[in-house]
Amino acid sequence: MRLSIAASFLFAASAAAFAPQPSFSRTSTTALDAKKVSFKEDSRKALVAGINAVADAVRVTLGPKGRNVVLERNYGAPEIVNDGVTIAREITLKDPEKNVGAKLIQEVASKSDSKAGDGTTTSTIMTQAIVNNGIRAVTSGVNPVALNIGIKKAARLVADRVKEIAVPVSGIDDLRNVATIASGSVDMGRIIAQAQDKVGDTGSTVIEESQTLVDEIEFTEGLTIDRGFVSPYLVKDQERQVAEMMSPRVLVTDAKIDNVNEIVPLLEQLVKTKEPIFIVAEDVTGEALSALVVNKMRGVLDVVAIKAPGFGMRRKEYLQDIAIATGATYVAEEVGITLDSVTLDMLGTAERVVVAKEQTT
């Protein structure tokens, strides 16, 4: 009887060992977005459709009699504009193939805006005409390479002709006429013309929002440097991408600041006096830049840094000019001054500094 019980227990245990066990394993799958590849006529049609969608929205703003366009914003009220590049940048098409064409013509408008400052709508319309006629010619059998060479040759001829018939702006009356057309306001055109006439061709004119109900012109002697901030985290005004400082101290050096220990003594003095500092150096990188960004974001120290303009010997001359203009001591090893020995009395001063992405005034 004992053997029978033992045998039954052994059989039961063996059966349980070989019974199928529940599985707790989890399988995960990763799906990647597939790329759609188009060729020949299908790709050209989608490209042209995207270009036309942007150009048709922009072309209504052409000239002094141009209409306005209403832009929907994800936050805040809708915006009414008549600026070609602003409208183009806001357009995103649902079809990815058409959106490629939209991005191409947006690049045209952006380059016109950055290089010339105006003519974004004109360049957009011209691009639309060239693309549509060019695609029509290619579809009819014209060699695309020969067509490209012909378009570039014609562009050079047109540019030379425009330069021949162009009338240079001379006098405040011409300035007022151009500014009035650009702004759409006679009063604003008059104010812009007065400001531009006062600063001259080499001056810089900046339009800012006023806290009063009166439009005013404020003229300030200063410098314009073709360099922007070394890090976007040093910017206060995120909407305009501009860092503005009032009455900052100015440090001018030809050294590359990458070791934070070299500038710690100076920064500690500035924290005590609660003065902002504007740094012009060969470069600001590494732990030094990280320390400046952290202190800026925590509100410990108001600081903005830019790279020195120019190259080689011209860079040293530029830095010396900036030091003279701000009353700062030029900090360089060749004159026997190192960063860790800089004191507050070696720093210059400025009434106001405005640092943008690619320019400082």
QUIUR-V393490 format. One record per backbone hydrogen bond with DSSP energy under -0.5 kcal/mol. NH is the residue of the N-H (numbers start at 0). CO is the residue of the C=O. If there is no record, write none. Layout:
NH:CO, NH:CO
This chain:
4:0, 5:1, 6:2, 7:3, 8:4, 9:5, 10:6, 11:7, 12:8, 13:9, 14:10, 15:11, 16:12, 17:13, 18:14, 30:28, 31:29, 36:34, 41:38, 42:38, 43:39, 44:40, 45:41, 46:42, 47:43, 48:44, 49:45, 50:46, 51:47, 52:48, 53:49, 54:50, 55:51, 56:52, 57:53, 58:54, 60:57, 61:58, 65:62, 66:59, 68:80, 70:68, 70:78, 78:70, 80:68, 80:78, 83:81, 86:82, 87:83, 88:84, 89:85, 89:86, 90:87, 91:89, 98:94, 99:95, 100:96, 101:97, 102:98, 103:99, 104:100, 105:101, 106:102, 107:103, 108:104, 109:105, 110:106, 111:107, 112:108, 113:109, 114:110, 115:111, 116:111, 117:111, 122:118, 123:119, 124:120, 125:121, 126:122, 127:123, 128:124, 129:125, 130:126, 131:127, 132:128, 133:129, 134:130, 135:131, 136:132, 137:133, 138:134, 139:135, 140:137, 141:136, 146:142, 147:143, 148:144, 149:145, 150:146, 151:147, 152:148, 153:149, 154:150, 155:151, 156:152, 157:153, 158:154, 159:155, 160:156, 161:157, 162:158, 163:159, 164:160, 165:161, 167:165, 173:169, 174:170, 175:171, 176:172, 177:173, 178:174, 179:175, 180:176, 181:177, 182:178, 183:179, 188:184, 189:185, 190:186, 191:187, 192:188, 193:189, 194:190, 195:191, 196:192, 197:193, 198:194, 199:195, 202:199, 207:205, 218:216, 224:359, 226:224, 228:355, 229:304, 233:230, 234:231, 236:241, 237:235, 240:236, 241:236, 242:354, 243:241, 244:352, 246:244, 246:350, 248:275, 249:347, 250:277, 251:249, 251:328, 252:250, 252:279, 253:330, 256:254, 256:282, 257:255, 259:257, 261:258, 262:259, 263:259, 264:260, 266:262, 267:263, 268:264, 269:265, 270:266, 271:267, 272:268, 273:269, 274:269, 276:301, 277:248, 278:276, 278:303, 279:250, 280:278, 280:305, 281:254, 282:254, 284:256, 286:257, 287:257, 287:284, 288:284, 289:285, 290:286, 291:287, 292:288, 293:289, 294:290, 295:291, 296:292, 297:293, 298:295, 299:294, 300:294, 302:300, 303:276, 305:278, 306:227, 307:280, 313:310, 314:310, 315:311, 316:312, 317:313, 318:314, 319:315, 320:316, 321:317, 322:318, 323:319, 324:320, 325:321, 326:322, 327:322, 328:345, 330:251, 330:328, 331:329, 334:331, 335:332, 336:331, 340:337, 341:338, 345:342, 346:343, 347:249, 348:325, 349:247, 352:244, 354:242, 354:352, 355:353, 355:358, 359:224, 360:353
